Amino acid sequence: MPKRSADKKIYMWLYGAFLCVYFAALFYLFRAELTVYPTDPDFRFESDTYVHVIFAIKNGYFHSLSAFIYILLSKLPFMDYTIPCLLSFMTVGAVVLVKRLIEVLPGGEKIPAPVVYIISILSNFAMGFYLPFVNRQHYIGYENANMWHNSTYIFMRFFAVLTVIVFVKLYRSYKDGIDVKSFCLYTLLLTVTTGFKASFFTVFAPFLAILLLRDLFRKTKFLRVFVMACSVLPSFVVLVLQSLVLFAGEEKASIVFAPFKTFSERGDHPKVSLIVSVLFLIVVLAFNIPKLKSDGIYAGSILFFVIGFTEALLLAESGARDEASNFMWGYSITLYFAFIIAAKRAYLSFLESGKKLPVFLMQTGVFLWHAVSGAWHFVLLLLGFTFFK
């Protein structure tokens, strides 16, 4: 028992050390994105974050809650340090929140702490399964759950994980009675997440609608289903307000039905990169189709992923935002959760199947290369390459 306790402390210290190093690297990168990008003639450390900050501070463009944060921080000293510090906290915080998410999900108690730590780290680096002959660039051309150049996505991801943690607890018990505090917290977090970037709401709202319709058919009390459905109303109001900013004035644009447009705008072989971007999800699903009936969380993650994929596949924007591929953001956040829960499912299946090592090693190898691909891209960003490299 003492040895197990000592081992646990070692894992915690190693995990903490990684987070500290990661925070330092992120701080360097985000500060470079804000200070080097606009002055370097070669556009090193290119990022959307710099554009978001300028939009807020100089143009008064309030398309996200992040704009209000940037304006506030611009009034204080050391803006070039406080904004990178905040973004670093949000990025590292997502790693810690994923650890907590795995722990609160059904079956999470069966996963040893070191494995939870590893999944939380790898899932925050996992990107498209990089193969140079499929796509020369590490980021552009693949579909990715992680990125370090877009501040609104960084904020959204942090609060999305918080939202899902509270939602999972609430949804598992709401049929027996809705806990008012949990409901209010979940609704608030969903609204805040939408305020930073509406992409999470555009995929989560259809997902919730399908769950609640299923519950109605299963004779769940209508009033409880109705109350749960009302949780999206504040977020819907925020979405409308954001739309008034995004689809009006000089940024006037519209949403159009355009199959495969979003996926085909960049990349050498978009149809192949579509597959290798989710290779880990494919190999886990191939050996876990029967688990879709018994593991509701895993089945839900697949449904969530399908919603994000369908929106990105069929919809696009026209006008000023024609080539922005903005429907990819919703798909990216569904990928994020799909990778986390697929990793959890792969490990649980390894335990439940009598520890069939070859299958688990194959799945682990694929997951590792997804993470190595992301870490490779992250290192390139630290070296000063743009996200088009």
C-alpha positions in Angstrom: 0.0 0.0 0.0 2.7 2.5 0.8 4.5 1.7 -2.4 1.3 2.3 -4.4 0.9 5.6 -2.7 4.5 6.6 -3.5 4.0 5.6 -7.1 0.9 7.7 -7.3 2.9 10.7 -6.0 5.6 10.1 -8.6 3.0 10.1 -11.4 1.5 13.3 -10.1 4.8 15.0 -10.0 5.7 13.9 -13.5 2.3 15.1 -14.7 2.8 18.4 -13.0 6.3 18.8 -14.4 4.9 18.2 -17.9 2.2 20.8 -17.4 4.7 23.4 -16.3 7.0 22.8 -19.3 4.0 22.8 -21.6 2.8 26.1 -20.1 6.2 27.7 -20.6 6.4 26.6 -24.3 2.8 27.8 -24.8 3.6 31.2 -23.3 6.6 31.6 -25.6 4.5 30.6 -28.6 1.5 32.8 -27.8 3.6 35.8 -27.0 5.5 35.4 -30.3 2.1 35.1 -32.2 1.2 38.5 -30.7 4.5 40.4 -31.0 6.5 38.8 -33.8 3.8 38.0 -36.4 2.9 41.6 -37.3 6.5 42.8 -37.6 8.2 39.8 -39.2 8.3 40.2 -43.1 8.2 36.4 -43.4 5.1 36.1 -41.3 6.7 33.8 -38.8 4.4 32.8 -35.9 1.4 33.5 -38.0 -1.9 33.1 -36.1 -5.6 34.0 -35.9 -5.1 35.2 -32.3 -3.3 38.4 -33.4 -6.2 39.1 -35.8 -8.8 38.5 -33.0 -7.0 40.8 -30.6 -6.7 43.6 -33.2 -10.4 43.1 -34.2 -11.4 43.7 -30.6 -9.0 46.5 -29.5 -8.9 48.6 -32.7 -12.0 47.7 -34.6 -14.5 47.1 -31.8 -15.6 43.8 -33.4 -17.4 41.9 -30.6 -18.0 38.5 -32.2 -16.8 36.6 -29.2 -16.5 37.0 -25.4 -12.7 36.9 -26.0 -13.0 40.4 -27.5 -14.2 41.8 -24.1 -11.3 40.0 -22.4 -8.8 41.5 -24.8 -10.2 45.0 -24.4 -10.0 44.6 -20.6 -6.4 43.3 -20.7 -5.4 46.1 -23.1 -6.3 48.6 -20.3 -3.9 47.0 -18.0 -0.1 47.0 -18.1 1.9 44.2 -19.9 -0.8 43.2 -22.4 1.9 41.3 -24.4 2.3 39.1 -21.3 -1.1 38.8 -19.8 -2.9 37.6 -23.0 -0.3 34.8 -23.7 -0.5 33.8 -20.0 -4.3 33.5 -20.1 -4.2 31.5 -23.4 -1.5 29.2 -21.9 -3.7 28.7 -18.8 -6.7 27.8 -21.0 -4.6 25.3 -23.1 -3.0 23.6 -20.1 -6.3 23.7 -18.3 -7.9 21.7 -21.0 -5.4 18.9 -20.4 -6.3 18.9 -16.7 -10.1 19.0 -17.4 -9.8 16.0 -19.8 -8.2 14.1 -16.9 -11.2 15.0 -14.8 -13.7 14.1 -17.6 -12.2 10.6 -17.9 -12.5 10.1 -14.2 -16.2 11.1 -14.0 -17.3 9.1 -17.1 -18.7 5.6 -16.4 -15.9 3.1 -16.3 -13.3 5.8 -15.6 -12.7 4.4 -12.1 -11.3 1.2 -13.8 -8.5 3.2 -15.6 -5.3 3.5 -13.6 -4.1 7.1 -12.9 -1.0 6.9 -15.2 -3.2 5.8 -18.1 -5.6 8.7 -17.4 -2.7 11.1 -17.3 -1.4 9.7 -20.6 -4.8 10.0 -22.4 -5.3 13.5 -21.2 -1.9 14.5 -22.6 -2.1 12.6 -25.9 -5.6 13.7 -26.6 -4.5 17.3 -26.4 -1.8 16.8 -29.0 -3.6 14.4 -31.4 -3.9 15.7 -34.9 -4.3 14.2 -38.3 -2.3 11.0 -38.8 0.6 12.7 -40.7 1.7 11.0 -43.9 3.7 13.2 -46.2 2.5 11.5 -49.3 -1.1 12.1 -48.3 -0.6 15.8 -47.3 2.6 17.7 -47.2 1.5 20.1 -44.5 1.1 19.0 -40.9 -2.1 21.0 -40.2 -3.7 22.5 -43.2 -5.4 19.7 -45.3 -6.2 17.5 -42.3 -9.1 17.8 -39.9 -7.8 18.4 -36.4 -9.1 18.5 -32.8 -6.1 20.5 -31.5 -4.6 23.8 -32.7 -2.5 26.6 -31.2 -3.2 29.5 -33.5 -6.9 30.3 -32.8 -7.8 31.9 -29.5 -11.5 31.6 -29.8 -11.2 27.8 -30.2 -8.8 27.6 -27.3 -11.4 29.4 -25.1 -14.3 27.4 -26.4 -12.5 24.0 -25.9 -11.7 24.8 -22.3 -15.3 25.7 -21.4 -16.7 22.9 -23.6 -15.0 20.3 -21.5 -16.3 21.9 -18.3 -19.8 21.9 -19.9 -19.6 18.3 -20.8 -18.4 17.3 -17.3 -21.4 19.0 -15.7 -23.8 17.8 -18.4 -22.7 14.1 -18.0 -23.5 14.2 -14.3 -26.8 16.0 -14.8 -28.0 13.9 -17.7 -27.3 10.6 -15.8 -29.7 11.6 -13.1 -32.2 14.1 -14.6 -34.9 11.4 -15.3 -35.2 10.9 -11.5 -35.4 14.6 -10.9 -33.5 17.7 -12.0 -30.9 19.1 -9.7 -31.5 22.9 -9.9 -27.9 23.9 -9.1 -26.4 21.5 -11.6 -28.9 22.5 -14.3 -28.1 26.2 -13.8 -24.4 25.6 -13.8 -24.6 23.5 -17.0 -26.8 26.1 -18.7 -24.4 28.9 -17.7 -21.4 27.0 -18.9 -23.1 26.2 -22.2 -23.9 29.8 -22.7 -20.4 31.0 -21.9 -18.9 28.4 -24.3 -21.2 29.6 -27.0 -20.2 33.2 -26.2 -16.6 32.4 -27.0 -17.3 30.4 -30.1 -20.7 29.3 -31.4 -19.3 26.2 -33.0 -19.8 24.1 -29.9 -23.4 25.0 -29.7 -24.1 24.2 -33.4 -23.1 20.6 -32.8 -24.2 20.2 -29.2 -27.8 21.4 -29.7 -28.7 18.8 -32.3 -26.9 16.2 -30.2 -29.0 17.1 -27.2 -32.2 17.2 -29.3 -31.6 13.6 -30.4 -31.0 12.4 -26.8 -34.1 14.1 -25.5 -36.3 12.8 -28.3 -35.1 9.3 -27.5 -35.9 9.9 -23.9 -39.4 11.0 -24.8 -40.0 7.7 -26.7 -38.7 5.9 -23.6 -41.4 7.5 -21.5 -39.3 10.0 -19.7 -41.6 12.6 -18.1 -42.3 15.4 -20.6 -41.7 18.2 -18.1 -38.2 17.0 -17.3 -37.4 16.7 -21.0 -38.8 20.1 -21.7 -36.7 21.7 -18.9 -33.6 20.1 -20.3 -34.4 21.4 -23.7 -34.8 24.9 -22.3 -31.1 24.8 -21.3 -30.2 25.8 -24.9 -32.3 29.0 -25.0 -29.7 31.4 -23.5 -27.1 30.0 -25.9 -29.5 30.4 -28.8 -29.9 34.1 -27.9 -26.1 34.4 -27.9 -25.9 32.7 -31.2 -28.4 35.1 -32.8 -26.4 38.1 -31.4 -23.2 36.7 -32.8 -24.9 36.1 -36.2 -25.9 39.7 -36.4 -22.2 40.7 -36.1 -20.8 37.9 -38.3 -23.3 38.1 -41.2 -23.9 41.8 -41.5 -22.0 44.9 -42.6 -18.6 44.5 -44.3 -18.5 40.9 -43.1 -21.8 40.1 -44.8 -22.1 36.5 -45.6 -24.6 33.6 -45.6 -24.7 29.9 -44.9 -25.2 27.7 -48.0 -25.7 24.0 -48.8 -22.4 23.0 -50.4 -21.5 19.3 -50.1 -17.7 18.6 -49.5 -16.8 22.3 -50.1 -15.4 22.8 -46.6 -13.3 19.6 -46.8 -12.0 20.2 -50.3 -10.8 23.8 -49.9 -7.3 22.8 -48.8 -5.0 19.8 -48.9 -3.3 17.6 -51.5 -5.7 14.7 -51.3 -8.7 15.8 -49.2 -10.6 12.5 -49.5 -7.7 10.4 -48.2 -6.8 13.0 -45.5 -10.4 12.8 -44.4 -9.8 9.2 -43.4 -6.3 9.5 -41.9 -7.5 12.4 -39.8 -9.8 10.0 -37.9 -7.8 6.8 -38.3 -7.7 6.1 -34.6 -11.5 6.4 -34.3 -11.8 4.0 -37.2 -9.6 1.3 -35.7 -11.2 1.6 -32.3 -14.7 1.4 -33.8 -13.8 -1.6 -35.9 -13.2 -3.7 -32.8 -15.9 -2.2 -30.6 -19.1 -2.1 -32.7 -20.9 -4.4 -30.2 -20.0 -1.9 -27.4 -22.2 0.7 -29.0 -25.2 -1.0 -27.4 -23.7 -1.4 -23.9 -21.5 1.8 -23.7 -23.8 4.8 -24.0 -21.0 7.3 -23.6 -19.0 5.7 -26.5 -22.1 5.6 -28.7 -22.9 9.2 -27.8 -19.4 10.3 -28.8 -19.9 8.6 -32.2 -23.3 10.4 -32.6 -21.7 13.7 -31.6 -18.9 13.1 -34.1 -21.4 12.2 -36.9 -23.3 15.5 -36.3 -20.1 17.6 -36.5 -18.9 15.7 -39.6 -22.3 16.0 -41.3 -22.4 19.8 -40.8 -18.9 20.2 -42.1 -19.6 17.9 -45.0 -22.8 19.6 -46.2 -22.6 23.3 -45.1 -20.3 26.2 -46.0 -20.4 30.0 -46.0 -20.6 32.4 -48.9 -19.6 36.0 -49.3 -16.8 37.5 -47.3 -16.2 34.3 -45.4 -16.3 32.0 -48.4 -12.9 30.4 -47.9 -12.8 30.5 -44.1 -13.9 26.9 -43.6 -15.7 27.9 -40.4 -17.9 24.8 -40.2 -14.7 22.9 -39.5 -14.6 24.3 -36.0 -17.7 22.4 -34.9 -16.3 19.3 -36.4 -13.0 19.8 -34.6 -14.6 20.0 -31.2 -16.5 16.8 -31.9 -13.3 15.2 -32.9 -11.7 16.3 -29.6 -14.3 14.4 -27.5 -14.4 11.5 -29.9 -10.6 10.9 -29.5 -10.8 11.1 -25.7 -13.7 8.7 -25.4 -12.3 6.3 -28.0 -9.0 6.2 -26.1 -11.0 5.3 -22.9 -13.0 2.7 -24.8 -9.9 1.1 -26.2 -8.3 0.7 -22.8 -11.6 -0.7 -21.2 -11.9 -3.1 -24.1 -8.3 -4.2 -23.5 -9.3 -5.0 -19.9 -12.6 -6.6 -20.7 -11.4 -8.9 -23.5 -8.9 -10.7 -21.4 -6.2 -8.3 -22.4 -5.8 -9.0 -26.1 -2.5 -7.3 -26.5 -2.0 -7.2 -30.3 -5.2 -5.2 -30.9 -4.5 -2.9 -28.1 -0.9 -2.3 -29.2 -2.1 -1.5 -32.7 -4.7 1.0 -31.5 -2.1 2.5 -29.1 0.4 2.8 -32.0 -2.2 4.7 -34.1 -3.1 7.0 -31.3 0.6 7.7 -30.6 1.2 8.7 -34.1 -1.8 11.1 -34.1 -0.2 12.6 -31.0 3.3 12.7 -32.5 1.9 14.4 -35.5 0.4 17.1 -33.3 3.6 17.4 -31.3 5.6 17.7 -34.5 3.4 20.5 -35.7 3.6 22.2 -32.3 7.5 22.1 -32.4 7.3 23.6 -35.9 5.2 26.4 -34.6 7.7 27.0 -31.8 10.5 27.2 -34.4 8.6 30.0 -36.1 6.8 28.3 -39.0 3.3 29.3 -39.9 0.4 26.9 -39.5 0.5 26.4 -43.2 3.8 24.6 -42.9 
